[in-house]
Amino acid sequence: MSIYELRCGHGHTFEVIHSFTAPLPSCPGGGTATVKVPSRFGIAGRAALPPPPEVMPQAWRGTYDGNREYITSLRPAP
């Protein structure tokens, strides 16, 4: 069962919990045929780029034997 947003020919919009295979219900406001309306979605947040490969250590020796301060400095600030 999915939630669909439907619209009738008169412009009424409403949401229904409906099976994918069942026929669409008629409009409760006027009884006319309905069609599915594409859902809106939101994008939030931001993506941070990782450091370039040249900056990242290539082996354990490149981290100065696991130096905690050095490794912490490679992580981006929150």
N, C-alpha and C positions, 0 to 999 in steps of 0.2 A: 504494500500500500504506500502510495506517495501522495504528497500534497501538490496539487496543481492549482494554478491561477487560471481562471476561465473568464471569457468575455463574450457577451451576446451581441447581436446585431444592433441593439439600441445603445450600446456603450456601457452597460452595467458590468462591473467586474466583481468577482468573488472567488474564494478559495474553497476547495473541496479535498477531502482525503478520499482517494479513488484508486481503484485497481488499474493497472496499465492496459489490461485486455478488455475491460468492461466498456460499453459505449458511454460517451460523455452525457452527463445529465443536462436537462434543459434549464434555462434561466429561472431562478425562483421568483424574480420580479415580473417577468412577462411571459414565461413559458416558451421563449424562442430558442432556437438552436445555439449552441456555444462552440467556441474554439479555444484551444490552449494558447496561453500567452507566454512567450519566453520569459523566464525568471530573471530578475535583476540580481546582481551579486556585488559584493563590496570587496575591495582589496585594501588591506591596511598593513601598516608596519613598514620596515625598510630593511633592505638587505645590505650587509657589509661585505666588501670584497676582502678575500684573504690576502695576506702578504704575497708578493710575487715570489716565484720559486727561487730566484737568485738570493733572496734574503733568508729563506728557510734553511735550517741546517740539513745536510744530506746524510748525516750519520750521527751516532751517539757522541762521537768525539767532537762533532760540530756544536754540541750543546754545552761544551766545556764540562764534560763528564756529568751532565745532569744538573748543572747549576740552577737552583730554584729561581733566583732573581732573573737570570738570563731567559729562562723558559717563560716566566711570567711576563717579561717584557715583550715577548712575541705575540701574546694574546691581545686581541683588541679590547679596548676599554668598554665597559657596559654602557 
